[in-house]
Amino acid sequence: MTATESNWNRLAEKSLAGELLERDEAHAVLDCPDDDLLDLLSAAFRVRREHFGRQVQLYYLTNAKSGLCPEDCGYCSQSAVSGAEIPKYRFRTADELLAGARTASAAQARTYCIVASGRGPSDREVEHVAGAVRKIKDELGMHICACLGLLSPQQAQVLAEAGVDRINHNLNTSHRYYDKICSTHTYQDRLDTLRVSSDAGMELCSGLIVGMGETTDDVIDVVLDLRGLNVASIPVNFLNSIDGTPLEAMDVLNPRYCLKVLCLLRLIHPRTEIRIAGGREVNLRSLQALGLYAANSMFVSDYLTTPGQPAEADHAMIADLGFEVVVAGCESHQPSAPRS
């Protein structure tokens, strides 16, 4: 074993023992020389395999309400400051959301994600989503994640009682960098929504976007903040810069750095579901499959306003790795509590 292999394996052993990496160790992961990348991936896979085996959990997104958003998030094609040419429509009907869930089930997705643009939903919109969720639960029994923006305690309670299993509300970046990407709401607003969702009894899904001009310290900060929130799932987005958005010219990522970020997430969150999310195809490119040696989850098919890899190609990639798609109710390697 070389000195570098020994170093990455030491971090894996530390992670497996439940110990938090030191900040300089986190920096070492993100600054890993490209020549050492396969050794780092091997160490991350040791941790992934211990807690999740070779299983891959699939998620399917539906854009339940597109565009028409008053917020100014610089990365988003649906924001008020975006000139991107995207579909714009009010909430899809309950029957349309149910049809999307059927498509998700056919694609072997364990979780169906209902996402709506906007600062936050009206009480009427929350009741609409709740009614659709009840229909989906009655027919398909699918695991449901809702991403609706900022929520009040009462709205969170309505969603929980309807059967929403999990709320997604991403931190996106560090507290320090947040006002560089959005000014119409705050990092604390996002934390507050996660808190009321947890208080209502729903699991938390919260992640980050890499590649918006942040520093490695910003990446480490948000990864550590997520550990403190005890989230069940962490989506890792890699910026897909869209024409017409304030970040349209941002292009700082390469596939190797993206893999290092996924390894860092796995080593700091050994027992948490790590999901490769938006920007996977654009940024990981021919190295997409390697991401699953650190992550244990991914979106299948399209994203909100951008196309993804065809579901058939996703399934083939998983099979080529010798991994298997999780069938609902058969998560043999899923830890009993989503603790980091």
VENHU-V63469 format. One record per backbone hydrogen bond with DSSP energy under -0.5 kcal/mol. CO is the residue of the C=O (numbers start at 0). NH is the residue of the N-H. Records with the same first field share a line. If there is no record, write none. Layout:
# VENHU-V63469
CO = NH  NH
This chain:
# VENHU-V63469
1 = 5
2 = 6
3 = 7
4 = 8
5 = 9
6 = 10
7 = 11
8 = 12
9 = 13
10 = 14
11 = 15
12 = 16
13 = 18
14 = 17
21 = 25
22 = 26
23 = 27
24 = 28
25 = 29
26 = 30
28 = 31
32 = 35
33 = 36
35 = 39
36 = 40
37 = 41
38 = 42
39 = 43
40 = 44
41 = 45
42 = 46
43 = 47
44 = 48
45 = 49
46 = 50
47 = 51
48 = 52
51 = 54
53 = 323
55 = 325
56 = 297
57 = 109  110
58 = 299
59 = 112
61 = 63  114
63 = 91
64 = 116
65 = 88
70 = 79  80
72 = 75
73 = 246
75 = 78
77 = 68
78 = 81
83 = 85
88 = 65
92 = 96
93 = 97
94 = 98
95 = 99
96 = 100
97 = 101
98 = 102
99 = 103
100 = 104
101 = 105
102 = 106
103 = 108
104 = 107
109 = 142
110 = 59  112
111 = 113  144
112 = 61  114
113 = 146
114 = 63  64
118 = 149
121 = 125
122 = 126
123 = 127
124 = 128
125 = 129
126 = 130
127 = 131
128 = 132
129 = 133
130 = 134
131 = 135
132 = 136
133 = 137
134 = 138
135 = 139  140  141
136 = 140
142 = 111
143 = 164  165
144 = 113
145 = 167
146 = 115
151 = 155
152 = 156
153 = 157
154 = 158
155 = 159
156 = 160
157 = 161
158 = 162  163
159 = 162
164 = 202
165 = 145
166 = 168  204
170 = 172
171 = 208
173 = 177
176 = 179
177 = 180  181
180 = 73
185 = 189
186 = 190
187 = 191
188 = 192
189 = 193
190 = 194
191 = 195
192 = 196
193 = 197
194 = 198
195 = 199
196 = 201
197 = 200
202 = 166
203 = 231  232
204 = 168
206 = 170  171
207 = 236
209 = 238
214 = 218
215 = 219
216 = 220
217 = 221
218 = 222
219 = 223
220 = 224
221 = 225
222 = 226
223 = 227
224 = 228
225 = 228  229  230
226 = 229
231 = 272
232 = 205
233 = 274
234 = 207  236
235 = 276
236 = 209  238
238 = 240
241 = 244
243 = 82
244 = 247
246 = 249
253 = 257
254 = 258
255 = 259
256 = 260
257 = 261
258 = 262
259 = 263
260 = 264
261 = 265
262 = 266
263 = 267
264 = 268
268 = 271
272 = 233  274
273 = 295  296
274 = 235  276
275 = 298
276 = 279
277 = 237
278 = 282
279 = 283  284
280 = 284
283 = 286
284 = 287
286 = 289  290
287 = 290
288 = 291
289 = 292
290 = 293  294
295 = 56
296 = 275
297 = 58
301 = 60
305 = 302
308 = 300
309 = 312  313
310 = 314
311 = 315
312 = 316
313 = 317
314 = 318
315 = 319
316 = 320
317 = 321  322
318 = 321
323 = 55
326 = 329
329 = 331
330 = 333
336 = 338
339 = 269
